[in-house]
Amino acid sequence: MLDSVNIAFDHLHEGDLQGVNKELEKVQASLNKPNKVIRFADKSPSGWAAVEEYESEELAEDSEYEKKLQSVKQRALSMIRLRKKA
């Protein structure tokens, strides 16, 4: 987002208002997504688990990538459990 803001400033200094609008719309879309996710998690009985599932599906480009993501999640959870025991 910071890159888009900087680009918007560059467009502003150049007098390119159309470029400014384009970059600010990108920033606005980026800011709206987390707000929607938070509202969804708050309203859903499954809460953040549903959000995590949705985002993993969104990130997964293919089944191999999804398997890698699940593997990373499991290793991270294992590390967290080991730290709690120590």
C-alpha positions in Angstrom: 0.0 0.0 0.0 2.8 2.3 0.8 4.1 1.9 -2.8 0.7 2.9 -4.1 0.6 6.0 -1.9 4.1 7.0 -3.1 3.1 6.4 -6.7 0.0 8.5 -6.1 2.2 11.4 -4.8 4.4 11.1 -7.9 1.3 11.4 -10.1 0.1 14.3 -8.0 3.4 16.2 -8.5 3.2 15.5 -12.2 -0.4 16.8 -12.3 -1.7 13.4 -13.3 -5.0 13.3 -11.4 -6.2 10.1 -13.2 -3.0 8.3 -12.0 -3.6 9.6 -8.5 -7.2 8.3 -8.5 -6.1 4.9 -9.9 -3.5 4.4 -7.1 -5.9 5.6 -4.4 -8.5 3.2 -5.5 -5.9 0.4 -5.1 -5.2 1.5 -1.6 -8.9 1.7 -0.8 -9.5 -1.8 -2.1 -6.6 -3.1 0.0 -8.0 -1.4 3.1 -11.5 -2.7 2.5 -10.5 -6.4 2.3 -9.2 -6.7 5.9 -12.4 -4.9 7.2 -14.6 -7.3 5.3 -12.6 -10.3 6.7 -12.9 -8.9 10.3 -16.7 -8.4 9.9 -17.1 -11.9 8.4 -15.1 -13.5 11.3 -17.1 -11.6 13.9 -20.5 -12.7 12.4 -19.6 -16.3 11.5 -20.1 -19.0 14.2 -16.8 -20.5 13.0 -15.0 -17.2 13.4 -11.4 -16.9 12.3 -11.3 -20.6 11.3 -13.6 -19.9 8.4 -11.5 -16.9 7.4 -8.3 -19.0 7.5 -10.0 -21.7 5.4 -11.2 -19.1 2.9 -7.8 -17.5 2.6 -6.0 -20.8 2.2 -8.3 -21.6 -0.7 -7.7 -18.2 -2.2 -3.9 -18.6 -1.9 -3.9 -22.1 -3.3 -3.1 -22.1 -7.0 -3.2 -25.9 -7.3 -3.5 -28.9 -5.1 0.3 -29.2 -4.7 0.5 -25.7 -3.3 -2.4 -26.4 -0.9 -0.6 -29.4 0.4 2.5 -27.4 1.0 0.5 -24.8 2.9 -1.1 -27.4 5.1 2.3 -28.9 5.8 3.6 -25.6 6.9 0.6 -25.0 9.1 1.1 -28.4 10.8 4.8 -27.7 11.4 4.0 -24.3 12.9 1.4 -25.7 15.2 3.9 -28.4 16.3 6.5 -25.8 17.1 4.0 -23.8 19.1 3.0 -26.8 21.1 6.7 -27.7 21.8 7.3 -24.1 23.0 4.4 -24.2 25.4 5.7 -27.5 26.9 9.1 -26.0 27.6 
